[in-house]
């Protein structure tokens, strides 16, 4: 018999600083910005968890952000 693991996904809220920076960018550059909030993915009954980053898409370029981190990653 195989036990199945339950996958739990929880949305992560953007930090106020990150939201402020994104709003500033859209306000002053007049570009279209798409925002996808990150998720916390956990496997129940284990200690395994994964943080999926916040994704901000500006002019077809995807930027990956973590809360509380000053740098970001660019995915072309």
N, C-alpha and C positions, 0 to 999 in steps of 0.2 A: 504494500500500500504506500502510495506517495502522498506526503502532506504538501499541500499548496501554501505558498506564502501570500499573505495579503499585502498589497502595495497601497500605502496611504500617501496621498498628495495633499499638501497644505499650501495655500498661497502665502507668499511672504510680502508684507507691506513694504513699500519704499520708505527709506529713511527720509525725514523732512529735508535734510541737506541735499540729498540726491534729487528729490522732487523739485526743490528750488532751482538747482542747476539746470535741470531739463526744461523747466518753464522759462528760465532766463534765455536759454538757447533758442527756443521756439519763438519767443517774443522779439528778439533782436536780430535774428537772421532771416525771418520770414520763410522758413523751410517747413516742409511737412515732416512731422515726427510721429513715428508709431512706437508705442510702448507696450511691452509684454512683461507683466510682473513675473518674478521668479517663483519657484516652488521648492518646498522641502519634500523630498521623496524618502519615505521610510518603509522598511520591510518589517512588518509586525513580527513579534516574537524573536527578533534578532537585534543586534546593536548596529546594524548597517543603515546609514542614512546618506543622502546625497543632496547637495544644494544646487539647484538649477538657477543660473544667474538671471538677473533682470536683463532684458534685451531692449535696446533702443535702436530703431532703424531710422537713419537720416540719409536722404538721397541714395537709397539702395545700399548703404553701408551699415552693417550690423555691429553695434558696440555692446559689449558684455560688461555689466556692472555688478559688483557685490556691495551690500550694505556695509558701511564702516571702513571701506577701503578707498584710498584716494586715487588709485590708478584704475584704468579700465583696459579692456582688451578689444582689439579690432578684428572682426572676422570678415574678410573680403569674399 
